């Protein structure tokens, strides 16, 4: 590990006992700390998802159902190709949290620089390859013929601009690992405001601004992400936050072997989890597409509501992972179990409330994306009724996995996800399709979610995942 900055290390060592440092998640009442830290993340998720929903409304209303189906197909492809980068970012966040809990700021900066440099290099390669192979990817998805041209235009713009989104994501995740969930929130507010204004402007055109159609929607999102990234970088340096790299520290963006080993060995399995999830999603949307354009449009609208339903689990799961990572860095293992229990219970309370709202108000909510008289509406309403409970099951899995991830236990959750998504979810579909037809697609979601939850609970209570920390 590189040498520490003496004055900084000395200042950290002299902190007052019982006094909470800025970003310290290892002290104070657990529920209060968890909620105060996760609330900005929840709001960020709300804004991000609301932004995606508004953009989907613009696309659906201005360009039609074929364009709506095109964005659903294109977004799944994008999630698939950047999944590995997300995993590396998650590993970076955990390591940053551990170093912050141990008050080793130079190690924290080395980890952040390594993670950022590695993810940016991978995103550049991904963008180039994605541009080239976009047609083949859409063909593999069995994208409806009416949507292929629009999906290709949208997807290629997204691929070219993917480094902006990756940089914003890695910086936001690392800030949260260091206990700062507010700066990413403020960046998200700026991003959403710009995206909401620019989306209809670039889709339709106004004055000297040409009409770019669905590609304009992708360009608006890319510019907004870039602006949010610049805001976060400005705040890091203006407030001299722990992630700040200056002078000789800038060399940390070139991956260092000490930190690279952890990020890759832990990040690759995390990325593989994302790949499994997104690849299973790609297979499912391919199965949905075979049910026709109305089913594809209904699924695209349903995904928008499910994005909201997942938000509490994403926020609380990320908060639990950051809190546990810092707690481990501080050497306080006794606090971990309590953090996890509080996380599971608070997440279930929020997710259950949202699920009830979505099911009870499904028609007006879905009408925002499809229009009240759309032929896809009956299909979308049935999807919501069948599939919503799956996200309750998956939310429990996410919290428990967040704790295990902070310990560096990443292989077992990967195996569990593989079982839940393939033998359970897809196996159910292929076994039951001859009997119940298209409904097998929708019932496969709760079956897979239940399998994932039960297997995760079993491993969390009986497994040896705590030993992973001793190997790092």
Secondary structure, 3 states (H helix, E strand, C coil): CCCCCHHHHHHHHCCCCCCCCCCCCCCCCHHHHHHHHHHHHHHHHHHHHHHHHHHHHHHHHHHCHHHHHHHHHHHHHHHHHCHHHHHHHHHHHHHHHHHHHCCCHHHHHHHHHHHHHHHHHHHHHHHHHHHHHHHHHHHHCCCCHHHHHHHHHHHHHHHHCHHHHHHHHHHHHHHHHCCCCHHHHHHHHHHHHHHHHHHHHHHHCECCECCCCHHHHHHHHHHHHHHHHHHHHHHHHHCCCCCCCCHHHHHHHCCCHHHHHHHHHHHHHHHHHHHHHHHHHHHHHHHHHCCCHHHHHHHHHHHHHHHHHHHHHHHHHHHHHHHHHHHHHCCCHHHHHHHHHHHHHHHHHHHHHHHHHHHHCHHHHHHHHHCCCCCCHHHHHHHHHHHHHHHHHHHHHHHHHHHHHHCCCCHHHHHHHHHHHHHHHHHHHHHHHHHHCCHHHHHHHHHHHHHHHHHHHHHHHHCCHHHHHHHC
